[in-house]
Amino acid sequence: TAKQRITGSRVHRQLIEEGYAVGLSTVRAYLREKRRQASEVYIPLVHRAGDSAQVDFFEVTVCEAGETHKAWKLLIRLMYSGRDFVHLYDRCDQVSFLDGHVRAFAEFGGVPRRLVYDNLSAAVKRRVGLEIELSDRFKALVSHYLYEACFARPGEGHDKGGVEARGRGIRLQHMTPVPEGESLDAISETLRASIRRQAERQRDAEGRTAMERFGEEQGQLRALPAVAFDARKVELVEVSRQAMIRVDRSRYSVKSHWKCLQATVYVGVDDLRVECHGESMTLRKERPGTRNVKYRHYLPELAKKPQAVRQVAPELIAELGSPFDRLWPLLVPRYGELGAARVISRLLGALCDHGQAAVAQALEATLEAQTETAPETAPAPARIDVPEALSRYTIEAADIEDYRGLLGTGSF
């Protein structure tokens, strides 16, 4: 094994135990020559303009929106010019893999004739000896851009040593210290700009920069197709009774009237496009194991369920925004949480019938009118003198809604 290797000292000891008279230096010299003869000869290759590129994923660390976490760097390197394309992803999955190719070919303005890969599952469904069966989506990408997909031998990463070495170099030269940004797209853009500046400045043995060589190579690349490949993954999902769907171990809310129907989800790198019965909506993609609920999707139901409004009021009011965020703090002290929830429920019904813009405009005008007519200072409560014997007692103010609850009815 890697840590329990056969060494010259161990072989020498065994030979001595078996009765052979041989020196340790002789054994070591023999093993050194044996390993030399068995070692592979690396052939110096010639890379021609527009002929080949190498592809690989690398694990890196980034600081996104103040949070440090692991990410995946996809690197596609044109071997003749040394022009690099990199992009960072949350996942090392097939959607990210395909999306990176689409972005890289658009950046290069063309497609090389061959791309060399590891035997990664995003591209290879099955490999038996030299026979390789491509995954369906990767086969569609190759057919769309009309290039040849080549694969390194299993366990022989040096078959594509150019991208392997360059991946480590980018991590040390351009990603140390840990890069920071508001999003992975922003960090990727900064990283590509840094790599491009180096490609415009650093010269090879012939005195040419990578960008000068790329200018020569670009004319040799295959032309891009008229329409870019759609890297999204298509899934059919069932909408639950809660109007929720499950995609990649994450749960998302959708329009409530889609409940118990089948929807089609187009899974992208950053978002999901959900289509059902001729309607569509776009959702932000969440990390696996999380839940994304938007209570705007449940407005018709919330208009009928004040208790539910009371349960989710902070989240709902935050989604509705102004002027609902100003209304709720005014309603709660006056009517209590349940009474305020009943008022909001009636407003949600009007919002479903007339749209948020019209309701918000009317509500804004009402709040402004209340502000103009309200007295500048509230009158001080009248002081009532009580006997000394009763001064130690505190009487709590009653709420009309509590009384209605005792009666079991919502009104008199």
Disulfide bonds with the S-S distance in Angstrom:
none
